[in-house]
């Protein structure tokens, strides 16, 4: 597993736009996250080549 930090830019409903830390066409699993603020930091653990598991680690 590879731990990555990604920065969500904004949320739209249950979806969030990420600017850095993600590769194109990567599938994301957002278990346990209901809302991510634009200033939140998120850790992404790589589970396989195309699936990431994300957990909220900080919000300001």
PDBQT receptor file of N, H, CA, C and O in Angstrom, charges set to zero:
ATOM      1  N   UNK A   1       0.823  -1.186   0.000  1.00  0.00    +0.000 N 
ATOM      2  CA  UNK A   1       0.000   0.000   0.000  1.00  0.00    +0.000 C 
ATOM      3  C   UNK A   1       0.868   1.250   0.000  1.00  0.00    +0.000 C 
ATOM      4  O   UNK A   1       1.922   1.292   0.635  1.00  0.00    +0.000 OA
ATOM      5  N   UNK A   2       0.414   2.250  -0.712  1.00  0.00    +0.000 N 
ATOM      6  H   UNK A   2      -0.443   2.216  -1.227  1.00  0.00    +0.000 HD
ATOM      7  CA  UNK A   2       1.105   3.530  -0.768  1.00  0.00    +0.000 C 
ATOM      8  C   UNK A   2       0.183   4.603  -0.207  1.00  0.00    +0.000 C 
ATOM      9  O   UNK A   2      -0.914   4.811  -0.724  1.00  0.00    +0.000 OA
ATOM     10  N   UNK A   3       0.622   5.286   0.846  1.00  0.00    +0.000 N 
ATOM     11  H   UNK A   3       1.513   5.117   1.266  1.00  0.00    +0.000 HD
ATOM     12  CA  UNK A   3      -0.177   6.337   1.464  1.00  0.00    +0.000 C 
ATOM     13  C   UNK A   3       0.064   7.649   0.739  1.00  0.00    +0.000 C 
ATOM     14  O   UNK A   3       1.208   8.065   0.557  1.00  0.00    +0.000 OA
ATOM     15  N   UNK A   4      -1.014   8.296   0.328  1.00  0.00    +0.000 N 
ATOM     16  H   UNK A   4      -1.943   7.958   0.476  1.00  0.00    +0.000 HD
ATOM     17  CA  UNK A   4      -0.904   9.571  -0.378  1.00  0.00    +0.000 C 
ATOM     18  C   UNK A   4      -1.781  10.611   0.297  1.00  0.00    +0.000 C 
ATOM     19  O   UNK A   4      -2.808  10.273   0.885  1.00  0.00    +0.000 OA
ATOM     20  N   UNK A   5      -1.384  11.865   0.215  1.00  0.00    +0.000 N 
ATOM     21  H   UNK A   5      -0.549  12.139  -0.263  1.00  0.00    +0.000 HD
ATOM     22  CA  UNK A   5      -2.231  12.960   0.687  1.00  0.00    +0.000 C 
ATOM     23  C   UNK A   5      -2.796  13.673  -0.523  1.00  0.00    +0.000 C 
ATOM     24  O   UNK A   5      -2.056  14.072  -1.422  1.00  0.00    +0.000 OA
ATOM     25  N   UNK A   6      -4.118  13.833  -0.545  1.00  0.00    +0.000 N 
ATOM     26  H   UNK A   6      -4.719  13.509   0.185  1.00  0.00    +0.000 HD
ATOM     27  CA  UNK A   6      -4.756  14.561  -1.630  1.00  0.00    +0.000 C 
ATOM     28  C   UNK A   6      -5.503  15.750  -1.050  1.00  0.00    +0.000 C 
ATOM     29  O   UNK A   6      -5.916  15.723   0.109  1.00  0.00    +0.000 OA
ATOM     30  N   UNK A   7      -5.675  16.783  -1.844  1.00  0.00    +0.000 N 
ATOM     31  H   UNK A   7      -5.340  16.805  -2.785  1.00  0.00    +0.000 HD
ATOM     32  CA  UNK A   7      -6.308  18.017  -1.388  1.00  0.00    +0.000 C 
ATOM     33  C   UNK A   7      -7.591  18.256  -2.181  1.00  0.00    +0.000 C 
ATOM     34  O   UNK A   7      -7.523  18.628  -3.352  1.00  0.00    +0.000 OA
ATOM     35  N   UNK A   8      -8.766  18.049  -1.563  1.00  0.00    +0.000 N 
ATOM     36  H   UNK A   8      -8.820  17.747  -0.611  1.00  0.00    +0.000 HD
ATOM     37  CA  UNK A   8     -10.005  18.351  -2.268  1.00  0.00    +0.000 C 
ATOM     38  C   UNK A   8     -10.160  19.853  -2.472  1.00  0.00    +0.000 C 
ATOM     39  O   UNK A   8      -9.939  20.628  -1.541  1.00  0.00    +0.000 OA
ATOM     40  N   UNK A   9     -10.539  20.274  -3.682  1.00  0.00    +0.000 N 
ATOM     41  H   UNK A   9     -10.718  19.644  -4.438  1.00  0.00    +0.000 HD
ATOM     42  CA  UNK A   9     -10.713  21.692  -3.980  1.00  0.00    +0.000 C 
ATOM     43  C   UNK A   9     -12.107  22.174  -3.608  1.00  0.00    +0.000 C 
ATOM     44  O   UNK A   9     -12.265  23.269  -3.069  1.00  0.00    +0.000 OA
ATOM     45  N   UNK A  10     -13.124  21.354  -3.897  1.00  0.00    +0.000 N 
ATOM     46  H   UNK A  10     -12.995  20.464  -4.335  1.00  0.00    +0.000 HD
ATOM     47  CA  UNK A  10     -14.492  21.703  -3.528  1.00  0.00    +0.000 C 
ATOM     48  C   UNK A  10     -15.357  20.463  -3.601  1.00  0.00    +0.000 C 
ATOM     49  O   UNK A  10     -14.971  19.461  -4.203  1.00  0.00    +0.000 OA
ATOM     50  N   UNK A  11     -16.541  20.529  -2.980  1.00  0.00    +0.000 N 
ATOM     51  H   UNK A  11     -16.856  21.342  -2.491  1.00  0.00    +0.000 HD
ATOM     52  CA  UNK A  11     -17.469  19.409  -3.003  1.00  0.00    +0.000 C 
ATOM     53  C   UNK A  11     -18.708  19.773  -3.803  1.00  0.00    +0.000 C 
ATOM     54  O   UNK A  11     -19.114  20.933  -3.865  1.00  0.00    +0.000 OA
ATOM     55  N   UNK A  12     -19.296  18.753  -4.412  1.00  0.00    +0.000 N 
ATOM     56  H   UNK A  12     -18.965  17.811  -4.362  1.00  0.00    +0.000 HD
ATOM     57  CA  UNK A  12     -20.575  18.887  -5.107  1.00  0.00    +0.000 C 
ATOM     58  C   UNK A  12     -21.406  17.681  -4.703  1.00  0.00    +0.000 C 
ATOM     59  O   UNK A  12     -21.196  16.583  -5.217  1.00  0.00    +0.000 OA
ATOM     60  N   UNK A  13     -22.348  17.875  -3.787  1.00  0.00    +0.000 N 
ATOM     61  H   UNK A  13     -22.519  18.767  -3.369  1.00  0.00    +0.000 HD
ATOM     62  CA  UNK A  13     -23.116  16.747  -3.264  1.00  0.00    +0.000 C 
ATOM     63  C   UNK A  13     -22.199  15.785  -2.544  1.00  0.00    +0.000 C 
ATOM     64  O   UNK A  13     -21.498  16.176  -1.611  1.00  0.00    +0.000 OA
ATOM     65  N   UNK A  14     -22.194  14.529  -2.963  1.00  0.00    +0.000 N 
ATOM     66  H   UNK A  14     -22.764  14.211  -3.721  1.00  0.00    +0.000 HD
ATOM     67  CA  UNK A  14     -21.319  13.516  -2.372  1.00  0.00    +0.000 C 
ATOM     68  C   UNK A  14     -19.979  13.407  -3.082  1.00  0.00    +0.000 C 
ATOM     69  O   UNK A  14     -19.125  12.616  -2.682  1.00  0.00    +0.000 OA
ATOM     70  N   UNK A  15     -19.790  14.197  -4.134  1.00  0.00    +0.000 N 
ATOM     71  H   UNK A  15     -20.483  14.840  -4.459  1.00  0.00    +0.000 HD
ATOM     72  CA  UNK A  15     -18.545  14.141  -4.902  1.00  0.00    +0.000 C 
ATOM     73  C   UNK A  15     -17.632  15.279  -4.497  1.00  0.00    +0.000 C 
ATOM     74  O   UNK A  15     -18.094  16.318  -4.027  1.00  0.00    +0.000 OA
ATOM     75  N   UNK A  16     -16.328  15.083  -4.681  1.00  0.00    +0.000 N 
ATOM     76  H   UNK A  16     -15.952  14.239  -5.063  1.00  0.00    +0.000 HD
ATOM     77  CA  UNK A  16     -15.396  16.171  -4.428  1.00  0.00    +0.000 C 
ATOM     78  C   UNK A  16     -14.352  16.243  -5.524  1.00  0.00    +0.000 C 
ATOM     79  O   UNK A  16     -13.917  15.223  -6.057  1.00  0.00    +0.000 OA
ATOM     80  N   UNK A  17     -13.955  17.469  -5.852  1.00  0.00    +0.000 N 
ATOM     81  H   UNK A  17     -14.309  18.298  -5.419  1.00  0.00    +0.000 HD
ATOM     82  CA  UNK A  17     -12.965  17.729  -6.894  1.00  0.00    +0.000 C 
ATOM     83  C   UNK A  17     -11.588  17.788  -6.254  1.00  0.00    +0.000 C 
ATOM     84  O   UNK A  17     -11.378  18.525  -5.291  1.00  0.00    +0.000 OA
ATOM     85  N   UNK A  18     -10.650  17.014  -6.787  1.00  0.00    +0.000 N 
ATOM     86  H   UNK A  18     -10.821  16.416  -7.569  1.00  0.00    +0.000 HD
ATOM     87  CA  UNK A  18      -9.303  16.937  -6.242  1.00  0.00    +0.000 C 
ATOM     88  C   UNK A  18      -8.329  17.533  -7.244  1.00  0.00    +0.000 C 
ATOM     89  O   UNK A  18      -8.375  17.210  -8.431  1.00  0.00    +0.000 OA
ATOM     90  N   UNK A  19      -7.445  18.405  -6.764  1.00  0.00    +0.000 N 
ATOM     91  H   UNK A  19      -7.408  18.667  -5.800  1.00  0.00    +0.000 HD
ATOM     92  CA  UNK A  19      -6.495  19.059  -7.650  1.00  0.00    +0.000 C 
ATOM     93  C   UNK A  19      -5.158  18.357  -7.742  1.00  0.00    +0.000 C 
ATOM     94  O   UNK A  19      -4.576  18.289  -8.825  1.00  0.00    +0.000 OA
ATOM     95  N   UNK A  20      -4.650  17.831  -6.630  1.00  0.00    +0.000 N 
ATOM     96  H   UNK A  20      -5.123  17.887  -5.751  1.00  0.00    +0.000 HD
ATOM     97  CA  UNK A  20      -3.332  17.204  -6.603  1.00  0.00    +0.000 C 
ATOM     98  C   UNK A  20      -3.409  15.859  -5.896  1.00  0.00    +0.000 C 
ATOM     99  O   UNK A  20      -4.295  15.628  -5.073  1.00  0.00    +0.000 OA
ATOM    100  N   UNK A  21      -2.476  14.979  -6.223  1.00  0.00    +0.000 N 
ATOM    101  H   UNK A  21      -1.757  15.167  -6.892  1.00  0.00    +0.000 HD
ATOM    102  CA  UNK A  21      -2.361  13.707  -5.524  1.00  0.00    +0.000 C 
ATOM    103  C   UNK A  21      -3.123  12.559  -6.145  1.00  0.00    +0.000 C 
ATOM    104  O   UNK A  21      -3.073  11.444  -5.624  1.00  0.00    +0.000 OA
ATOM    105  N   UNK A  22      -3.829  12.790  -7.245  1.00  0.00    +0.000 N 
ATOM    106  H   UNK A  22      -3.870  13.695  -7.669  1.00  0.00    +0.000 HD
ATOM    107  CA  UNK A  22      -4.597  11.736  -7.899  1.00  0.00    +0.000 C 
ATOM    108  C   UNK A  22      -4.152  11.611  -9.346  1.00  0.00    +0.000 C 
ATOM    109  O   UNK A  22      -3.743  12.590  -9.971  1.00  0.00    +0.000 OA
ATOM    110  N   UNK A  23      -4.235  10.408  -9.864  1.00  0.00    +0.000 N 
ATOM    111  H   UNK A  23      -4.567   9.613  -9.357  1.00  0.00    +0.000 HD
ATOM    112  CA  UNK A  23      -3.934  10.148 -11.265  1.00  0.00    +0.000 C 
ATOM    113  C   UNK A  23      -5.245  10.092 -12.047  1.00  0.00    +0.000 C 
ATOM    114  O   UNK A  23      -6.280   9.739 -11.482  1.00  0.00    +0.000 OA
ATOM    115  N   UNK A  24      -5.218  10.436 -13.341  1.00  0.00    +0.000 N 
ATOM    116  H   UNK A  24      -4.377  10.723 -13.800  1.00  0.00    +0.000 HD
ATOM    117  CA  UNK A  24      -6.432  10.333 -14.161  1.00  0.00    +0.000 C 
ATOM    118  C   UNK A  24      -6.960   8.902 -14.198  1.00  0.00    +0.000 C 
ATOM    119  O   UNK A  24      -6.179   7.951 -14.188  1.00  0.00    +0.000 OA
ATOM    120  N   UNK A  25      -8.272   8.747 -14.239  1.00  0.00    +0.000 N 
ATOM    121  H   UNK A  25      -8.907   9.519 -14.246  1.00  0.00    +0.000 HD
ATOM    122  CA  UNK A  25      -8.958   7.455 -14.357  1.00  0.00    +0.000 C 
ATOM    123  C   UNK A  25      -8.762   6.539 -13.154  1.00  0.00    +0.000 C 
ATOM    124  O   UNK A  25      -8.900   5.324 -13.294  1.00  0.00    +0.000 OA
ATOM    125  N   UNK A  26      -8.450   7.071 -11.990  1.00  0.00    +0.000 N 
ATOM    126  H   UNK A  26      -8.338   8.058 -11.876  1.00  0.00    +0.000 HD
ATOM    127  CA  UNK A  26      -8.323   6.270 -10.778  1.00  0.00    +0.000 C 
ATOM    128  C   UNK A  26      -9.674   6.221 -10.082  1.00  0.00    +0.000 C 
ATOM    129  O   UNK A  26     -10.312   7.255  -9.886  1.00  0.00    +0.000 OA
ATOM    130  N   UNK A  27     -10.113   5.020  -9.708  1.00  0.00    +0.000 N 
ATOM    131  H   UNK A  27      -9.595   4.180  -9.867  1.00  0.00    +0.000 HD
ATOM    132  CA  UNK A  27     -11.363   4.870  -8.956  1.00  0.00    +0.000 C 
ATOM    133  C   UNK A  27     -11.091   5.136  -7.481  1.00  0.00    +0.000 C 
ATOM    134  O   UNK A  27     -10.029   4.787  -6.966  1.00  0.00    +0.000 OA
ATOM    135  N   UNK A  28     -12.056   5.757  -6.805  1.00  0.00    +0.000 N 
ATOM    136  H   UNK A  28     -12.919   6.041  -7.224  1.00  0.00    +0.000 HD
ATOM    137  CA  UNK A  28     -11.875   6.139  -5.407  1.00  0.00    +0.000 C 
ATOM    138  C   UNK A  28     -13.008   5.580  -4.562  1.00  0.00    +0.000 C 
ATOM    139  O   UNK A  28     -14.177   5.688  -4.934  1.00  0.00    +0.000 OA
ATOM    140  N   UNK A  29     -12.666   4.984  -3.431  1.00  0.00    +0.000 N 
ATOM    141  H   UNK A  29     -11.717   4.895  -3.129  1.00  0.00    +0.000 HD
ATOM    142  CA  UNK A  29     -13.645   4.515  -2.460  1.00  0.00    +0.000 C 
ATOM    143  C   UNK A  29     -13.665   5.513  -1.312  1.00  0.00    +0.000 C 
ATOM    144  O   UNK A  29     -12.626   5.800  -0.718  1.00  0.00    +0.000 OA
ATOM    145  N   UNK A  30     -14.846   6.043  -0.996  1.00  0.00    +0.000 N 
ATOM    146  H   UNK A  30     -15.690   5.810  -1.479  1.00  0.00    +0.000 HD
ATOM    147  CA  UNK A  30     -14.941   7.089   0.035  1.00  0.00    +0.000 C 
ATOM    148  C   UNK A  30     -15.719   6.590   1.246  1.00  0.00    +0.000 C 
ATOM    149  O   UNK A  30     -16.626   7.272   1.723  1.00  0.00    +0.000 OA
ATOM    150  N   UNK A  31     -15.379   5.429   1.739  1.00  0.00    +0.000 N 
ATOM    151  H   UNK A  31     -14.642   4.875   1.352  1.00  0.00    +0.000 HD
ATOM    152  CA  UNK A  31     -16.060   4.860   2.893  1.00  0.00    +0.000 C 
ATOM    153  C   UNK A  31     -15.882   5.745   4.112  1.00  0.00    +0.000 C 
ATOM    154  O   UNK A  31     -14.766   6.160   4.425  1.00  0.00    +0.000 OA
ATOM    155  N   UNK A  32     -16.979   6.035   4.805  1.00  0.00    +0.000 N 
ATOM    156  H   UNK A  32     -17.886   5.698   4.552  1.00  0.00    +0.000 HD
ATOM    157  CA  UNK A  32     -16.912   6.787   6.045  1.00  0.00    +0.000 C 
ATOM    158  C   UNK A  32     -16.881   8.292   5.881  1.00  0.00    +0.000 C 
ATOM    159  O   UNK A  32     -16.945   9.013   6.877  1.00  0.00    +0.000 OA
ATOM    160  N   UNK A  33     -16.785   8.792   4.660  1.00  0.00    +0.000 N 
ATOM    161  H   UNK A  33     -16.733   8.207   3.850  1.00  0.00    +0.000 HD
ATOM    162  CA  UNK A  33     -16.778  10.241   4.450  1.00  0.00    +0.000 C 
ATOM    163  C   UNK A  33     -18.136  10.663   3.927  1.00  0.00    +0.000 C 
ATOM    164  O   UNK A  33     -18.591  10.158   2.901  1.00  0.00    +0.000 OA
ATOM    165  N   UNK A  34     -18.787  11.583   4.619  1.00  0.00    +0.000 N 
ATOM    166  H   UNK A  34     -18.417  11.994   5.453  1.00  0.00    +0.000 HD
ATOM    167  CA  UNK A  34     -20.063  12.096   4.151  1.00  0.00    +0.000 C 
ATOM    168  C   UNK A  34     -19.912  13.472   3.534  1.00  0.00    +0.000 C 
ATOM    169  O   UNK A  34     -20.635  13.810   2.596  1.00  0.00    +0.000 OA
ATOM    170  N   UNK A  35     -18.987  14.271   4.042  1.00  0.00    +0.000 N 
ATOM    171  H   UNK A  35     -18.399  13.996   4.803  1.00  0.00    +0.000 HD
ATOM    172  CA  UNK A  35     -18.742  15.586   3.468  1.00  0.00    +0.000 C 
ATOM    173  C   UNK A  35     -17.286  15.954   3.694  1.00  0.00    +0.000 C 
ATOM    174  O   UNK A  35     -16.748  15.737   4.780  1.00  0.00    +0.000 OA
ATOM    175  N   UNK A  36     -16.651  16.506   2.681  1.00  0.00    +0.000 N 
ATOM    176  H   UNK A  36     -17.087  16.683   1.798  1.00  0.00    +0.000 HD
ATOM    177  CA  UNK A  36     -15.265  16.942   2.776  1.00  0.00    +0.000 C 
ATOM    178  C   UNK A  36     -15.229  18.432   2.510  1.00  0.00    +0.000 C 
ATOM    179  O   UNK A  36     -15.665  18.885   1.451  1.00  0.00    +0.000 OA
ATOM    180  N   UNK A  37     -14.717  19.195   3.455  1.00  0.00    +0.000 N 
ATOM    181  H   UNK A  37     -14.364  18.827   4.315  1.00  0.00    +0.000 HD
ATOM    182  CA  UNK A  37     -14.607  20.640   3.253  1.00  0.00    +0.000 C 
ATOM    183  C   UNK A  37     -13.461  20.948   2.308  1.00  0.00    +0.000 C 
ATOM    184  O   UNK A  37     -12.552  20.135   2.141  1.00  0.00    +0.000 OA
ATOM    185  N   UNK A  38     -13.501  22.113   1.694  1.00  0.00    +0.000 N 
ATOM    186  H   UNK A  38     -14.239  22.773   1.830  1.00  0.00    +0.000 HD
ATOM    187  CA  UNK A  38     -12.461  22.474   0.733  1.00  0.00    +0.000 C 
ATOM    188  C   UNK A  38     -11.092  22.626   1.388  1.00  0.00    +0.000 C 
ATOM    189  O   UNK A  38     -10.071  22.556   0.703  1.00  0.00    +0.000 OA
ATOM    190  N   UNK A  39     -11.057  22.834   2.699  1.00  0.00    +0.000 N 
ATOM    191  H   UNK A  39     -11.886  22.891   3.255  1.00  0.00    +0.000 HD
ATOM    192  CA  UNK A  39      -9.779  22.989   3.400  1.00  0.00    +0.000 C 
ATOM    193  C   UNK A  39      -9.324  21.697   4.076  1.00  0.00    +0.000 C 
ATOM    194  O   UNK A  39      -8.324  21.703   4.793  1.00  0.00    +0.000 OA
ATOM    195  N   UNK A  40     -10.033  20.595   3.864  1.00  0.00    +0.000 N 
ATOM    196  H   UNK A  40     -10.846  20.589   3.281  1.00  0.00    +0.000 HD
ATOM    197  CA  UNK A  40      -9.692  19.329   4.497  1.00  0.00    +0.000 C 
ATOM    198  C   UNK A  40      -8.500  18.677   3.821  1.00  0.00    +0.000 C 
ATOM    199  O   UNK A  40      -8.278  18.845   2.622  1.00  0.00    +0.000 OA
ATOM    200  N   UNK A  41      -7.738  17.933   4.605  1.00  0.00    +0.000 N 
ATOM    201  H   UNK A  41      -7.918  17.797   5.579  1.00  0.00    +0.000 HD
ATOM    202  CA  UNK A  41      -6.678  17.094   4.051  1.00  0.00    +0.000 C 
ATOM    203  C   UNK A  41      -7.148  15.650   4.138  1.00  0.00    +0.000 C 
ATOM    204  O   UNK A  41      -7.710  15.234   5.151  1.00  0.00    +0.000 OA
ATOM    205  N   UNK A  42      -6.919  14.896   3.086  1.00  0.00    +0.000 N 
ATOM    206  H   UNK A  42      -6.463  15.234   2.263  1.00  0.00    +0.000 HD
ATOM    207  CA  UNK A  42      -7.389  13.519   3.015  1.00  0.00    +0.000 C 
ATOM    208  C   UNK A  42      -6.212  12.601   2.725  1.00  0.00    +0.000 C 
ATOM    209  O   UNK A  42      -5.391  12.897   1.857  1.00  0.00    +0.000 OA
ATOM    210  N   UNK A  43      -6.124  11.492   3.443  1.00  0.00    +0.000 N 
ATOM    211  H   UNK A  43      -6.790  11.250   4.148  1.00  0.00    +0.000 HD
ATOM    212  CA  UNK A  43      -5.117  10.472   3.147  1.00  0.00    +0.000 C 
ATOM    213  C   UNK A  43      -5.733   9.408   2.253  1.00  0.00    +0.000 C 
ATOM    214  O   UNK A  43      -6.851   8.954   2.499  1.00  0.00    +0.000 OA
ATOM    215  N   UNK A  44      -5.016   9.017   1.231  1.00  0.00    +0.000 N 
ATOM    216  H   UNK A  44      -4.108   9.385   1.031  1.00  0.00    +0.000 HD
ATOM    217  CA  UNK A  44      -5.474   7.968   0.327  1.00  0.00    +0.000 C 
ATOM    218  C   UNK A  44      -4.488   6.819   0.366  1.00  0.00    +0.000 C 
ATOM    219  O   UNK A  44      -3.305   7.000   0.079  1.00  0.00    +0.000 OA
ATOM    220  N   UNK A  45      -4.967   5.639   0.720  1.00  0.00    +0.000 N 
ATOM    221  H   UNK A  45      -5.929   5.492   0.953  1.00  0.00    +0.000 HD
ATOM    222  CA  UNK A  45      -4.129   4.440   0.736  1.00  0.00    +0.000 C 
ATOM    223  C   UNK A  45      -4.423   3.630  -0.513  1.00  0.00    +0.000 C 
ATOM    224  O   UNK A  45      -5.574   3.281  -0.773  1.00  0.00    +0.000 OA
ATOM    225  N   UNK A  46      -3.406   3.334  -1.273  1.00  0.00    +0.000 N 
ATOM    226  H   UNK A  46      -2.471   3.617  -1.061  1.00  0.00    +0.000 HD
ATOM    227  CA  UNK A  46      -3.602   2.583  -2.507  1.00  0.00    +0.000 C 
ATOM    228  C   UNK A  46      -3.821   1.115  -2.184  1.00  0.00    +0.000 C 
ATOM    229  O   UNK A  46      -2.962   0.471  -1.580  1.00  0.00    +0.000 OA
ATOM    230  N   UNK A  47      -4.971   0.583  -2.587  1.00  0.00    +0.000 N 
ATOM    231  H   UNK A  47      -5.669   1.106  -3.078  1.00  0.00    +0.000 HD
ATOM    232  CA  UNK A  47      -5.320  -0.802  -2.329  1.00  0.00    +0.000 C 
ATOM    233  C   UNK A  47      -4.930  -1.680  -3.511  1.00  0.00    +0.000 C 
ATOM    234  O   UNK A  47      -4.420  -2.785  -3.327  1.00  0.00    +0.000 OA
ATOM    235  N   UNK A  48      -5.164  -1.198  -4.704  1.00  0.00    +0.000 N 
ATOM    236  H   UNK A  48      -5.578  -0.300  -4.854  1.00  0.00    +0.000 HD
ATOM    237  CA  UNK A  48      -4.736  -1.891  -5.916  1.00  0.00    +0.000 C 
ATOM    238  C   UNK A  48      -4.352  -0.837  -6.935  1.00  0.00    +0.000 C 
ATOM    239  O   UNK A  48      -4.298   0.349  -6.611  1.00  0.00    +0.000 OA
ATOM    240  N   UNK A  49      -4.088  -1.252  -8.151  1.00  0.00    +0.000 N 
ATOM    241  H   UNK A  49      -4.132  -2.215  -8.415  1.00  0.00    +0.000 HD
ATOM    242  CA  UNK A  49      -3.618  -0.302  -9.154  1.00  0.00    +0.000 C 
ATOM    243  C   UNK A  49      -4.668   0.735  -9.526  1.00  0.00    +0.000 C 
ATOM    244  O   UNK A  49      -4.319   1.797 -10.041  1.00  0.00    +0.000 OA
ATOM    245  N   UNK A  50      -5.959   0.452  -9.275  1.00  0.00    +0.000 N 
ATOM    246  H   UNK A  50      -6.242  -0.411  -8.856  1.00  0.00    +0.000 HD
ATOM    247  CA  UNK A  50      -6.975   1.406  -9.701  1.00  0.00    +0.000 C 
ATOM    248  C   UNK A  50      -8.016   1.737  -8.636  1.00  0.00    +0.000 C 
ATOM    249  O   UNK A  50      -9.029   2.363  -8.950  1.00  0.00    +0.000 OA
ATOM    250  N   UNK A  51      -7.794   1.335  -7.383  1.00  0.00    +0.000 N 
ATOM    251  H   UNK A  51      -6.972   0.827  -7.128  1.00  0.00    +0.000 HD
ATOM    252  CA  UNK A  51      -8.756   1.643  -6.322  1.00  0.00    +0.000 C 
ATOM    253  C   UNK A  51      -8.019   2.277  -5.149  1.00  0.00    +0.000 C 
ATOM    254  O   UNK A  51      -6.998   1.758  -4.697  1.00  0.00    +0.000 OA
ATOM    255  N   UNK A  52      -8.535   3.395  -4.661  1.00  0.00    +0.000 N 
ATOM    256  H   UNK A  52      -9.364   3.816  -5.028  1.00  0.00    +0.000 HD
ATOM    257  CA  UNK A  52      -7.965   4.054  -3.487  1.00  0.00    +0.000 C 
ATOM    258  C   UNK A  52      -8.973   4.025  -2.352  1.00  0.00    +0.000 C 
ATOM    259  O   UNK A  52     -10.174   4.171  -2.581  1.00  0.00    +0.000 OA
ATOM    260  N   UNK A  53      -8.499   3.840  -1.144  1.00  0.00    +0.000 N 
ATOM    261  H   UNK A  53      -7.524   3.721  -0.958  1.00  0.00    +0.000 HD
ATOM    262  CA  UNK A  53      -9.325   3.942   0.051  1.00  0.00    +0.000 C 
ATOM    263  C   UNK A  53      -8.986   5.260   0.723  1.00  0.00    +0.000 C 
ATOM    264  O   UNK A  53      -7.816   5.533   0.989  1.00  0.00    +0.000 OA
ATOM    265  N   UNK A  54      -9.988   6.080   1.002  1.00  0.00    +0.000 N 
ATOM    266  H   UNK A  54     -10.939   5.858   0.786  1.00  0.00    +0.000 HD
ATOM    267  CA  UNK A  54      -9.743   7.434   1.499  1.00  0.00    +0.000 C 
ATOM    268  C   UNK A  54     -10.329   7.603   2.893  1.00  0.00    +0.000 C 
ATOM    269  O   UNK A  54     -11.441   7.151   3.166  1.00  0.00    +0.000 OA
ATOM    270  N   UNK A  55      -9.578   8.255   3.771  1.00  0.00    +0.000 N 
ATOM    271  H   UNK A  55      -8.675   8.622   3.549  1.00  0.00    +0.000 HD
ATOM    272  CA  UNK A  55     -10.094   8.578   5.100  1.00  0.00    +0.000 C 
ATOM    273  C   UNK A  55      -9.767  10.023   5.426  1.00  0.00    +0.000 C 
ATOM    274  O   UNK A  55      -8.673  10.501   5.124  1.00  0.00    +0.000 OA
ATOM    275  N   UNK A  56     -10.714  10.722   6.044  1.00  0.00    +0.000 N 
ATOM    276  H   UNK A  56     -11.602  10.334   6.290  1.00  0.00    +0.000 HD
ATOM    277  CA  UNK A  56     -10.526  12.118   6.418  1.00  0.00    +0.000 C 
ATOM    278  C   UNK A  56      -9.587  12.197   7.606  1.00  0.00    +0.000 C 
ATOM    279  O   UNK A  56      -9.800  11.514   8.607  1.00  0.00    +0.000 OA
ATOM    280  N   UNK A  57      -8.544  13.026   7.512  1.00  0.00    +0.000 N 
ATOM    281  H   UNK A  57      -8.371  13.581   6.698  1.00  0.00    +0.000 HD
ATOM    282  CA  UNK A  57      -7.575  13.115   8.595  1.00  0.00    +0.000 C 
ATOM    283  C   UNK A  57      -7.554  14.466   9.287  1.00  0.00    +0.000 C 
ATOM    284  O   UNK A  57      -7.133  14.546  10.441  1.00  0.00    +0.000 OA
ATOM    285  N   UNK A  58      -7.993  15.530   8.625  1.00  0.00    +0.000 N 
ATOM    286  H   UNK A  58      -8.335  15.464   7.688  1.00  0.00    +0.000 HD
ATOM    287  CA  UNK A  58      -7.967  16.849   9.251  1.00  0.00    +0.000 C 
ATOM    288  C   UNK A  58      -8.929  17.779   8.541  1.00  0.00    +0.000 C 
ATOM    289  O   UNK A  58      -9.148  17.663   7.335  1.00  0.00    +0.000 OA
ATOM    290  N   UNK A  59      -9.500  18.698   9.293  1.00  0.00    +0.000 N 
ATOM    291  H   UNK A  59      -9.322  18.793  10.273  1.00  0.00    +0.000 HD
ATOM    292  CA  UNK A  59     -10.364  19.726   8.706  1.00  0.00    +0.000 C 
ATOM    293  C   UNK A  59     -10.114  21.028   9.440  1.00  0.00    +0.000 C 
ATOM    294  O   UNK A  59      -9.944  21.037  10.659  1.00  0.00    +0.000 OA
ATOM    295  N   UNK A  60     -10.092  22.119   8.705  1.00  0.00    +0.000 N 
ATOM    296  H   UNK A  60     -10.230  22.111   7.715  1.00  0.00    +0.000 HD
ATOM    297  CA  UNK A  60      -9.881  23.418   9.329  1.00  0.00    +0.000 C 
ATOM    298  C   UNK A  60     -11.092  24.294   9.143  1.00  0.00    +0.000 C 
ATOM    299  O   UNK A  60     -11.104  25.436   9.602  1.00  0.00    +0.000 OA
TER     300      UNK A  60
